[in-house]
Amino acid sequence: IDLEYANYKPANYNNNFTLEELVEHFRNFAASKLHLYYTTGMIRLFISSLSATKLVILQGISGTGKTSLAIKLTGGIVEKYPNSVFYFRDAEKTTSDSRIYSLTGWDIETFNNKLDYVRYGITHDWVYNDIRNICQAKESLKDQIMIDTGRVDAQGNPIKIYPPDVYLIDSLPSLNPVDDDIKTGSRVNDVFEVGEEKVNKNIEGMRIAGSNKLLIVKLLDYLYKYNIRLVLINHITVNTGQLGENPKYIQKQMQYLKQNEKLPGGVSYLYQCTNITRTDFSSRLDDGEFGPMIEGTRNKMTMIKNKANKSGVPVELIFDQNTGYNGLLSAFNYIYNRGYGFEGNPRSMYLKACPSVTFTKKTLWEKLIDDVRKNPSNPQFV
């Protein structure tokens, strides 16, 4: 490390820009590098959300694209900063290297430099010690890696921040909170008889909820001080009876959960988090709708708790069966569904400005994707 940073010179970041310029620069970056297309209003809301919290939860039914969406967005964040890292803790052990390559669009060098990937031995205690070690490493290198914001404090000293890191845990229910139990020999399954299975499960749930609460409370100071975004993947489970633990609290905080759904792992982390998004399966893509090579689903994403953005507004995302979340196709679908400049039906569409020329939805998509391949650096093609 000493040799690597012997001749290190901090990057000359351009901090002299307005909010309008920042939004436009990010919009162009997302279009040209990530192939994601946003309105300026969406970007303004995104920036305010990132400023509001270091703890984000993606919540949804299994298989609705939570992990691939998180990987896609995380890749765009850490890619921009030389010393930022994507820490992926795959407790479910379901994401392959090729999947990450496909979602981030990284080459081998970027993949090796930006990704820290672990999939075994992930427990609550391990995560806590892991993040502490990351923070200690950042602290030891702070003179080399901290970013000058271009602002000063009340005493006139430059305000510097650590480069942003993203720590993704997939998933919260897969964390194994057994460390203390192994040490004390007080495993829950050894306490009750088989006939008291229901009591056993309740105690187990309380134990997991307590571990989640302790983990979040212990980590918050580290997350804020060292500029680490903790992203938790969680699963919505269906309860055929009542709404699980503390139902009045959950209903008040998460107004967009359905009546027979509950959130596992306790409610303390829900209180701490200011940004919770859920995803749901909507429908399968029609055969050949976007060409013979694309098979997948439409999934609905809804903000169910947010203190910066409006909650309860669903957005339809397109997930390719082979590559996961497809940002370009999702943007196209958004434009099509809103009728921005279009009239007609999928088999006979036309531009409002040129009603005499008709085309199909499939033809329009193929034309747009062909333009992107020919002009990958042009963010204005839409």
C-alpha positions in Angstrom: 0.0 0.0 0.0 2.9 2.4 0.8 4.4 1.8 -2.6 1.1 2.2 -4.4 0.4 5.5 -2.7 3.9 6.9 -2.6 3.3 9.3 -5.5 -0.4 9.6 -5.1 -2.0 12.9 -6.1 -5.7 13.5 -5.2 -7.9 13.9 -8.3 -8.9 17.3 -9.3 -12.7 17.1 -8.8 -14.8 19.9 -10.3 -17.0 21.1 -7.5 -18.0 24.3 -9.1 -21.4 23.4 -10.5 -25.0 24.2 -9.9 -27.7 21.6 -8.9 -29.1 21.9 -12.5 -25.6 21.1 -13.9 -25.2 18.2 -11.5 -28.5 16.7 -12.6 -27.7 17.1 -16.3 -24.2 15.6 -15.9 -25.6 12.6 -14.0 -28.4 12.2 -16.6 -25.8 12.1 -19.4 -23.5 9.7 -17.4 -26.4 7.3 -16.7 -27.4 7.3 -20.4 -24.0 6.9 -21.9 -22.4 4.5 -19.3 -25.3 2.6 -17.7 -27.9 2.8 -20.6 -30.5 4.1 -18.1 -32.6 7.1 -19.0 -34.2 9.3 -16.4 -36.1 12.6 -16.3 -34.5 15.5 -14.4 -37.2 15.2 -11.8 -36.4 11.6 -11.1 -32.7 12.4 -10.6 -33.5 15.3 -8.2 -35.5 12.8 -6.1 -32.7 10.2 -6.3 -30.1 12.7 -5.1 -32.2 13.9 -2.2 -32.8 10.2 -1.2 -29.1 9.5 -1.1 -28.5 12.5 1.0 -31.1 11.4 3.5 -29.8 8.0 4.6 -26.9 5.5 4.7 -29.3 2.6 5.2 -31.5 1.3 2.3 -33.7 -1.8 2.1 -35.0 -3.4 -1.1 -38.0 -5.4 0.0 -40.1 -7.8 -2.2 -41.3 -11.2 -3.0 -38.6 -13.7 -3.9 -37.6 -13.6 -7.7 -38.8 -10.0 -8.4 -35.4 -8.6 -9.2 -34.2 -7.0 -6.0 -30.6 -8.2 -6.2 -30.0 -7.4 -9.8 -31.5 -3.9 -9.4 -29.2 -3.3 -6.5 -26.1 -4.5 -8.3 -26.9 -2.4 -11.4 -27.3 0.8 -9.4 -24.3 0.1 -7.1 -22.0 -0.5 -10.0 -22.7 3.0 -11.3 -22.0 4.6 -7.9 -18.6 3.0 -7.1 -17.4 3.2 -10.7 -17.2 7.0 -10.5 -14.7 7.2 -7.6 -11.2 5.8 -7.8 -11.2 4.6 -4.2 -14.8 3.4 -3.9 -15.6 -0.3 -3.4 -18.6 -2.5 -3.9 -18.8 -5.0 -0.9 -21.1 -7.8 -1.9 -22.0 -10.3 0.9 -24.0 -13.0 -0.9 -25.4 -15.0 2.1 -27.9 -16.6 -0.2 -25.1 -17.8 -2.6 -27.2 -17.3 -5.6 -25.3 -14.7 -7.7 -22.6 -15.8 -10.1 -19.6 -13.8 -11.3 -21.0 -13.8 -14.8 -24.3 -12.3 -13.5 -22.3 -9.4 -11.9 -20.3 -8.9 -15.1 -23.6 -8.7 -17.1 -25.3 -6.3 -14.7 -22.4 -3.9 -14.1 -20.9 -4.0 -17.6 -17.5 -4.0 -16.0 -14.4 -5.4 -17.7 -12.1 -7.8 -15.8 -9.8 -5.1 -14.4 -12.7 -3.0 -13.1 -14.3 -6.2 -11.7 -11.2 -7.1 -9.7 -10.5 -3.5 -8.5 -14.1 -2.6 -7.5 -15.7 -5.8 -6.2 -15.1 -7.4 -2.8 -17.2 -10.6 -3.0 -17.9 -13.0 0.0 -20.5 -15.8 0.1 -19.5 -18.0 3.0 -19.6 -17.7 6.8 -21.7 -14.5 6.8 -23.2 -13.9 10.3 -24.3 -10.9 12.2 -21.1 -10.8 14.2 -19.0 -11.3 11.0 -20.8 -8.4 9.2 -20.2 -6.1 12.2 -16.5 -7.0 12.3 -16.2 -6.8 8.6 -17.5 -3.2 8.4 -15.4 -2.2 11.3 -12.3 -3.5 9.4 -13.3 -1.6 6.3 -13.7 1.6 8.4 -10.3 1.1 10.0 -8.7 0.7 6.6 -10.3 3.9 5.4 -9.2 5.7 8.6 -5.6 4.6 8.0 -5.6 5.9 4.4 -7.7 9.0 5.0 -4.9 11.5 4.0 -4.7 9.8 0.6 -8.3 8.9 -0.2 -10.5 11.7 1.3 -12.4 13.9 -1.2 -12.4 17.6 -0.9 -16.0 18.9 -1.2 -14.9 22.4 -2.0 -16.8 23.7 1.1 -15.5 24.9 4.4 -16.7 24.7 8.0 -17.4 27.5 10.4 -13.7 27.8 11.2 -12.8 28.0 7.5 -11.3 24.5 7.4 -11.9 22.4 4.2 -14.7 19.9 4.5 -13.6 16.5 3.2 -15.5 13.2 3.0 -14.5 9.6 2.5 -15.2 8.1 -0.9 -18.6 6.3 -1.0 -18.7 2.6 -0.6 -21.7 0.3 -1.0 -22.2 -2.8 1.3 -24.8 -5.1 -0.1 -26.2 -8.0 2.0 -28.3 -10.6 0.1 -30.3 -11.2 2.1 -31.3 -10.2 5.7 -33.1 -13.5 6.4 -30.1 -15.5 5.3 -27.8 -13.9 7.9 -27.0 -16.6 10.5 -27.3 -15.1 14.1 -25.8 -18.1 15.8 -22.5 -16.8 17.1 -23.6 -16.1 20.7 -25.7 -19.3 20.8 -22.8 -21.5 19.9 -20.6 -19.9 22.6 -23.3 -20.4 25.3 -24.7 -23.7 24.1 -28.2 -22.3 24.3 -29.5 -23.2 20.9 -33.3 -22.6 20.6 -34.0 -26.0 19.1 -32.6 -27.7 22.3 -35.0 -25.9 24.6 -38.5 -27.0 23.5 -40.2 -30.3 22.8 -41.4 -31.1 19.3 -45.0 -30.6 20.3 -44.3 -26.9 21.1 -43.1 -26.1 17.6 -45.1 -22.8 17.4 -43.5 -21.5 20.6 -40.1 -22.5 19.2 -40.7 -20.5 16.1 -41.8 -17.4 18.0 -38.7 -17.5 20.2 -36.5 -18.0 17.1 -38.1 -15.0 15.5 -37.5 -12.9 18.6 -33.9 -13.9 18.6 -33.4 -13.0 15.0 -35.2 -9.7 15.4 -32.9 -8.9 18.4 -29.8 -9.7 16.3 -31.0 -7.5 13.5 -31.7 -4.6 15.9 -28.3 -4.9 17.5 -26.5 -5.1 14.2 -28.1 -1.9 12.8 -27.7 0.1 16.0 -24.1 -0.8 16.3 -23.3 0.0 12.6 -25.1 3.4 12.1 -22.2 5.5 13.4 -19.7 3.7 11.2 -21.9 4.1 8.1 -22.3 7.8 8.5 -18.7 8.6 9.6 -17.1 6.6 6.8 -19.6 7.2 4.0 -20.8 3.6 3.6 -24.3 2.8 2.1 -25.6 -0.4 3.7 -28.1 -2.0 1.3 -30.2 -4.9 2.7 -32.2 -7.3 0.5 -35.2 -8.6 2.4 -38.1 -10.8 1.5 -41.8 -10.2 2.0 -43.5 -13.3 3.4 -47.1 -14.1 3.4 -48.8 -14.8 6.8 -52.1 -16.7 6.5 -53.2 -15.6 10.0 -52.5 -12.3 11.7 -49.9 -9.7 10.6 -47.0 -10.9 12.6 -45.2 -8.9 15.3 -46.5 -5.5 16.3 -49.0 -5.3 13.3 -50.2 -1.8 14.2 -46.7 -0.4 13.9 -46.0 -2.2 10.6 -49.3 -1.0 9.1 -48.6 2.6 10.1 -45.0 2.6 8.8 -45.6 0.5 5.6 -48.9 1.5 4.3 -48.4 -0.2 0.9 -48.0 -3.8 2.3 -51.0 -6.0 1.6 -53.2 -7.2 4.5 -51.8 -10.7 4.6 -48.1 -9.8 4.3 -45.5 -9.3 7.0 -41.9 -8.3 7.2 -39.5 -10.8 8.9 -36.6 -10.0 11.2 -38.3 -7.6 13.6 -39.4 -4.0 13.3 -36.4 -2.1 14.7 -34.5 -2.0 11.4 -37.7 -0.7 9.8 -37.7 2.3 12.1 -34.0 3.0 11.4 -34.4 2.8 7.6 -35.8 5.8 5.7 -35.9 4.1 2.3 -37.7 0.8 1.7 -38.7 -0.3 -1.8 -40.7 -3.4 -2.7 -40.8 -5.3 -6.0 -43.7 -7.5 -7.2 -44.2 -9.8 -10.2 -46.6 -8.2 -12.7 -46.8 -10.2 -15.9 -44.7 -12.1 -18.4 -43.6 -10.4 -21.6 -45.7 -11.5 -24.6 -43.9 -13.8 -27.1 -41.8 -11.8 -29.5 -42.9 -8.5 -27.9 -39.4 -7.1 -28.0 -37.9 -9.6 -30.5 -37.2 -13.3 -30.3 -34.1 -12.9 -28.1 -35.8 -11.3 -25.2 -37.9 -13.4 -22.7 -38.7 -12.1 -19.3 -41.2 -10.4 -17.0 -42.7 -7.0 -16.1 -42.1 -6.4 -12.4 -43.6 -3.5 -10.4 -41.4 -1.4 -8.1 -43.1 0.6 -5.4 -41.6 2.9 -2.6 -43.3 1.7 0.5 -41.4 3.9 3.0 -39.5 7.0 2.1 -38.9 10.3 3.8 -37.5 12.1 0.7 -39.6 10.8 -2.2 -43.3 10.2 -2.7 -44.4 6.7 -1.6 -46.9 4.4 -3.1 -46.3 5.2 -6.8 -45.5 2.0 -8.8 -43.0 2.0 -11.7 -42.9 -1.0 -14.1 -39.4 -2.5 -14.7 -38.5 -5.0 -17.3 -36.4 -8.0 -16.3 -34.7 -10.2 -19.0 -34.7 -13.9 -18.1 -31.0 -14.2 -19.1 -29.5 -10.9 -18.0 -31.7 -9.6 -15.2 -32.8 -5.9 -14.9 -32.8 -4.2 -18.3 -32.6 -0.4 -17.8 -32.9 0.6 -21.4 -35.9 -1.6 -22.0 -37.5 -0.3 -18.8 -37.0 3.3 -19.9 -38.5 2.5 -23.3 -41.5 0.8 -21.7 -42.0 3.8 -19.4 -42.1 6.2 -22.4 -44.4 3.9 -24.3 -46.9 3.4 -21.4 -47.0 7.1 -20.8 -47.7 7.8 -24.5 -44.9 10.4 -24.8 -45.3 11.4 -28.5 -47.0 8.1 -29.4 -50.6 7.1 -30.4 -52.2 3.9 -31.5 -51.7 0.3 -30.4 -48.7 -2.0 -30.3 -49.4 -3.3 -33.8 -50.1 0.1 -35.4 -48.3 3.0 -33.7 -47.5 6.4 -35.0 -45.9 9.6 -33.8 -48.3 12.4 -33.0 -46.2 14.8 -35.1 -46.3 12.4 -38.1 -49.6 10.3 -38.0 -49.2 9.1 -41.7 -46.3 6.8 -40.8 -47.2 3.7 -38.8 -45.0 1.1 -37.2 -45.2 -1.7 -34.5 -44.0 -1.5 -31.0 -41.4 -4.2 -31.8 -40.1 -2.2 -34.7 -39.7 0.9 -32.7 -37.8 -1.0 -30.0 -35.4 -2.6 -32.5 -34.7 0.8 -34.1 -33.9 2.4 -30.8 -31.6 -0.5 -29.7 -29.9 -0.4 -33.1 -29.2 3.4 -32.6 -27.7 2.7 -29.2 -25.3 0.1 -30.6 -24.2 2.4 -33.3 -23.9 5.5 -31.1 -23.2 4.2 -27.5 -21.9 7.6 -26.4 -24.9 9.6 -27.5 -27.3 10.0 -24.5 -29.9 12.0 -26.5 -31.1 9.3 -28.9 -34.5 8.9 -27.0 
